[in-house]
Amino acid sequence: MVVHIHRDKTLLAHMGKKKELVRILSITETGAVAHYELVDEPGVVYMPLIVNGRNIEEFKILGEQLSLF
């Protein structure tokens, strides 16, 4: 099962060795990132590879950013 994160609450993370800044859109019950978008490319949704309930790519959660609008 996938848990979607509401658009008003932005969960930011660094992804991979290059530490690209991404916005996490949904996660699985096991805590794996299911959907994300690059902060510089909003609207382009990516689905990372998940094996045995874990992401192959490394995601480091930075925290939640609340939208002011």
Buried (B, 14 or more C-beta within 10 A) or exposed (E): EEEEBEEEEBBBBBBEEEEBEBBBBBBBEEEBBBBBBBEEEEEEEBEBEBEEEEBEBEBEEEEEEEEEE
